[in-house]
């Protein structure tokens, strides 16, 4: 077996996390940045200890069981409760966390981890190889209903406890994404004792090894965690390797944007998430509030054509829409320079991102009109295109509520496509599951995904297996499938980068999607708090957080 203690992601290309770049302008930017944090936490060289802070969330978590929840808002809370085997750093390396070192078999189908011997769960039970095995096997157990965690853990199939602090993980097939996935919060290690005791209620009684331990959860009101006094095994992503400086954190559930923001400005809460663009611009000049902002990494917010529906199964029809939509105008109008425009099916921080795609597609109404004409869609007296007695319509579906002004994007697209004779029927629904995934009753639908490895593209662009739920694009192309499959296993960095550049170019050249924006996770915080950082996917970290002394 070859032994790799510190493994660069640029070599193993971990899939599920990557560094979030600082919020940029409208143009795409490659590269990454260090985790964003609030102002310097030190007071005379020492971090202030004690005190509590409150952090306002936009919605309520569904569960604090990391294996059962796929909601980002839940991760923001349970990231404080659980730890992982490994951690990803801003320089794209994987380093130890609960694991001290690891080795990989020559065929890439097994990973052997040595574990820390000084860790215990918040219920006092020991962390060991059995706990790791229990956690990963629990994710695969259908009774857990761990859809998101299970997808991250694949192709894991089993594990062997070598001794109390050594475990071997076996895979169905090699995957360059696997090691990085193990750093994801949804693959956090849970206390076997607590999970067995609480059963289905474990998500309301969570126990991990993290820097904070669960105290209480008041429905639709707040969740409180307090410092784990025994914590002494923080990852190298944070400066404070020991117990947290803060006594406690209260996560407040405040859905209304104005109330959430007002609570920070009035001092009722310490920090609040998902600040709207117009408020983010204004807060930059607020003497009492600091603005923390990081671009999410993965698949940007993207409009997907449903290629199972006519005429959008024809590349010329999709290219016509691609040429008629002015994405720059949409992003600048709605997000006031606080969101970065997307050009690719990947964000700039992901391995293999093709910067040559930036500025490649520009609005061209003449081209759009010409392509529709070539397809036989002719403008009628009312300006609407017709063919064989049927008007050219595009059914654009979006979810409710108006998250990140996505409903407004639909309204602008409707007006832009009207100029080239397309009638856009906008449907705003609260039941996205039924409309999109069950009935598949859409021509255009927008979605995004937080991730850091291009293997994420498989779920959206690879031909789906018979009887499986179709991808959003309904794309089916054997040549593209082959590229995507090669990308999962190709260990040579240069070759893998070229594979994913070819994938991106195919998707854009064939107008499979319309990339729109890269979402920045934006937090407004009192200037009295310091040291709030974010992990590689943009989830807040509070190990270094403290209240500044006056």
C-alpha positions, 0 to 999 in steps of 0.5 A: 500500500502506498502511504500518503499522510498529507494528500493534495487535492490537486492530486487526488482531487477531492470532490465535495469541498473547495475553497470559496473565493472572496466575492468578486465583480461581474467577471469570472475569476479563477483561483481561491482564497483563504477562509474569510473571517471577521476582524482580528480576534486578539486583544493584547495578543489573546483572544477574548474568552467567554460570552455568548453570541446569536446567529440569525438563520433564514429558515429552520433546520429540518434535523441536526442529524448530519446523515439525514439532513441535506439542508444548508441551513442545518449544516450551519448548525450541526457543523458546530457539533460534529467532526470529520476524519479529514479537513480540506484547507484553502490551498486545496490539500487534505489534512488530518482531523480525527484521522492522523494519517491514511494510506491508499491501496494500489488499486484505489479501492481501499483507504486505511486510516489511523485515528486519534486516540484522545477524542471522545464524544460529547456524551463521554463515550470514546471515539474509535474505529467502531464509531467510524464504521457505525457512522458510515454503515448507518449512512448506507442503511436504507432505514436512515434515509440518508439520501444526500450523505449516501450520495457523498459516501459512494462508492463506499461499500464496507469497512473493517476495524483493524484495531481500536484506532485503525479502520479500512474503508472499502470501495466498490470502485476507485474514485478520486472524489472519495477522500475529499467527500469525507471532509463534508459535514454531512459525513460527520462522525456521530456517537453510536451510543447516542444514535442507537438510544435516540433512534429517529429522534437523534436529529433532535438530540445530536451528539458528536465530537465537535467544539460545541454540544447541543443544549436545546431546540425550540421549534421555529424559534432557536437552537442553542449549543454550548462550548465542549470543555474537552475539545482539543482536536480542531482541524488546521483550518482554524487557529484555535486548536483547543476549546472554543472561546465562546461559552455558547451560540444561539441560532435564531430562526428569523425568516423575514429579511428585514427583521433579520437585518434589523436585528443585527443593526439594533444589536438584538442578534450578533450576526445574520445570514443571507443579506440581500444585495441592496442591503449588502451594498448599504452595509459596507458603509455602516460603522457598527456592522461588518459584512462577511461574504464568500462565493459558494463553490460548485455548480452556479445557479443555472437554467436547465433546458428540458431536452425531452420537450420540443423544440428544446431538443434541437440545439438551434432552438437552445442556441437561439435562446442562449443568444437572446438572453442578456445574462449580464443585464440580469445579474447587474440589475438584480444583484447590484454588483454583489453577485458574480456572473457565471459562464460555465457549468462550474464555478471558478474555484473548482478544479478544471474550470475553463476560464476561456469560456468567460465572455464567449457568449454575448447577446445577439438578437440577430443570431437568435432570430436567424436560428428560429427562422431556420427552424421554421418558427416564423413571426406572426402579426402579433410578433409571436413565432408560429410553426404548424399552427402552434405558437412558440412557447417556453414554460419556465418554472421556478420555486417559491418563495423568491429565493435570491431573486430567482423569480425576478430572473424569470420575469426578465427572461420573459421580457427578453425572449419576447423580443425574438418572438418567444412567449415565456409562460412563467410558473411559480410553484411551492411544489417543485418536487411534483412539477419538476421531478415527478411530472417533469413539466418544464422547458426551463428550470434553474438550480445550483449545487454546492460542491468542489469537484467536477464529478458533480456534473455527472448528476446533471449531465450524464445519461440516467439509467433506465427507471432512474429519475432523469437529470434536469437537462434530460441530456443523453450523449454517449460521448459526453457520458464517456468523458464524465466517467473518465473524470471520476477515475482519472488520477493524472491532473493534466489529463483530468483537467482537459477532460473537464474542459471538454465537458464544459465546452460541450455543455456551453457550445450545445446550449445545454444550459444558461449559467447565471450567477455564483451565489455569495453567502453573505453575513452581517455581523456586529463589529463587536464579534471577531473570528467568525470564519467559514469552511471550504464550502462557506459554512460558518466556523466558530472555533476562533470566534470571540466577543471583543473587549471594550 
